Amino acid sequence: MVEALLFAATEPLDLTSLTARLPDGLDVPKLLEELQVHYEHRGVNLVQVAGKWALRTAPDLHFLLEEHRQTTRKLSRAALETLAITAYHQPVTRAEIEEVRGVSLSKGTLDLLMELGWVRVRGRRRTLGRPVTYGTTGGFLEHFGFQNIKDLPGLDELKASGLLEGSVRTDLLPLSHKEPEDPLEEGDDGSLTTLVDDNPHNRDKKLENSAEIVDIHG
């Protein structure tokens, strides 16, 4: 029954959703662990992303699905850099994103990432002007296959996850959206090496800075 629910689901299911749909008395966490082992070396794997469970094609078989993939389009380099900065430096303000990128940021770029469900407003800084801060969402974790924000990889793994490719389904983009031109589009190699900090000490420092955030979402 657990397999049937996961197979029929259009999106990952959390433990609460699965338990509510199954007979009382079942040890759902144990069943999920057993299924995960069962599917470990099969064409379909049971994976956990963003605290939810889903059946996904085994990584080594993705090439078989190339011709069946939905139409995608590339995100602009500005959007990719903004997403990476937000993921690694969150909660982060617009001004801080611009400081890391070294160029001004069009409001349309953040709007697009928010409409895709990958970025959300986190709160406001207790500083002059009380600037809005941004962070990533559960949808971001699900799309790129991360269990939680602490699992964010180094640069090589970041590329493997697809984050640096920035391909998104065309039907997910708002019909009215037109990405703004970005000063870095021409002549820029798109390197994000300066955006990814593999030093655990520096990452911990960023987490400490989050204490000054007021969460407006409760």
N, C-alpha and C positions, 0 to 999 in steps of 0.2 A: 504493500500500500504506500509506503514511503517513496518507493521508486516511482510509482504511478503519479503521485503528487508532484514530485520534482520534475518528471518528464513533461507533465501537462502544463506546468507553470510557465508563464511568459516572462517572469522575472524571478530572481533569487528569493527564497523563502526563509524567514527566520524561524527559530525554534518554537516560538509562541504560535505562529501560524500553522506550523506542521502539527504541533500537539493538539490544537483545537480541532483539526480535521481527522484525527486518528482516535481509535477506541481508547477508553480510559485504561490506565494500568500499564501502558507500553513505556518502556525505557527508551524514549526517542533518541537521546544523545548516544546511547550505546548502539542503537540500530544505525545511526548515521556513521559512527566510527567503523562498524562492520562493513557497511556499504562502501565507505571510502577505501578500505583495504581491498574489498572485492573488485572494485573498478580501477584499482591502482595501475594495473598493467593492461588495461583494455583500451579500446578506441575512444571510449567516453570516460571521463574522470568525474568523480564527485568532489567538488572544491568548495571551500568556504571563503567568501569575499564580503568584506564589510559586515561581518557578523551574521551573514546569511548563507544558505546552501543552494547550490545549483549544479546541474549536470552540464559539463562543458566538453567539447572535443579535445582529445589529448593533444598537447602542444606539438608533438612530432607528426601529427596528421593534418595540421592546418593547410598544408599544401594541396591536399585533396579537395579542399573547398574553395580554392581560389576562383574558379569560374562561376561559383554559385553565390559569391558574396554580393551584397547589395551595393548599389552605386554609392561611392564615397567621394569626398572632395577634401582637399588639404586645407587645414586651418592656416591662416597667415602666420608668418614668423612672429609677429607681434603678439598674437594670441597664444602661441606655444610658449614664448618666453614668459608672458604674464601668468600662464597656468603653472609653469615650473616654479617661478618665483613665489607665487601664492602657496603652492604645496609645501615648499621647503622653508619658507619664512613666516608662515601664518601664525597668528593673525597679523596681517600686513595692510598698510594704508596705500592709497593710490600714489601718494608722494614717495613712499618707500619703494614701490614698484618702479616708478620712474627713475629713482636714484640708482637702483641696481641696473636697470636697462641702459641708463645714460641718455634717455630720450623721452620726450613727453608721450603720454599714453592717451589715445583717443577713448572717450567714454564708451564708444561702440564696442570696443574690444572686451571690456568687462561685462557689458550688457550681453554680448554673445555667449560668453562663458557661463553667465548666470542663466540664460535661457536654455542652454544645453543641460543645465542641472549639475554642473561640475564645480561651480563657485557660488558662495552665498555671503550675505552680509553677516559678520560675526558680532559686531557691536560698535562701540565708539571709544576712542582713547580719552583718558582723563588728562588731556593736554589742551593747549590753546586752540580754540576752534573745534575741539572735539571731533576730529576726523573719523570717518567711517572706516572700519577695518573689514578685511575680507579673508575668507578661508575656504577650503575645499569641502565637498559634501560626500555623503554616502554614495551618491551616484558616481562621483569621481573614482572612489575606491572600487566600486563594482565594475565600471567600464575598463579599468586598467588592471583588475585582478589583484588588488591589495586587500589584506585582511583588515588592517587599520593603518592609521597615519604613521605609526612607528615603523611600519614595514617599508617605507619609501626607500628605494634602492640607491646605489651609486650610479654614476653616469652610464656605465656599460649596461647594467640591468635596466636602467631607465629607457635606453634605446630599445632593448629587447621587449619591454612591455608595450611599446608602441606610442608612448607619450611624446617622444620626439618626432614621430611621424605625423601625428596630428590628424589622422584620417577620421572623419566622422560621417555618419549616414546623412545624405542630402536631405532626407525627409525629416531629420531632427532639427534642421536649421529653420528659423522663422522665415516665413515667406517674404517678409518685408526687409530681411536683413541684407545689408551690403557692407562687407568689411571695409573699414577705412584704409586708405593708403598709409603705408608706414615708411618712414625715412630709411629704415634698415633693409627694406625689401631688395634694393639693388646693390650689388657688390658686397653683400654680407654673407658670410659662410654659414650662419645660423648656429654657430657653436654656443653651447650652453655650459661650457666647462666652468665659467666664472659664477654660474648660478647654483651649482651643486656642490655642497660642502660635505665631504666625507669624514670630517673630523667630529667624532662623537661629542667632544667637549664643546665645540661651537654649537652643535645642535641643542645640547642641554641648555646653553646660554639663551638660545632663542626661545625655548620653552619657558624659561624663567621670566622673560620679558612679557609673556602673555598674562602675567598676574595683574597687569595694569589695565586689563580689558574689562569693560562692563558688558556682560552678555545681555542683549536686548531681547533674546528669544527665550529666556528663562530656562 
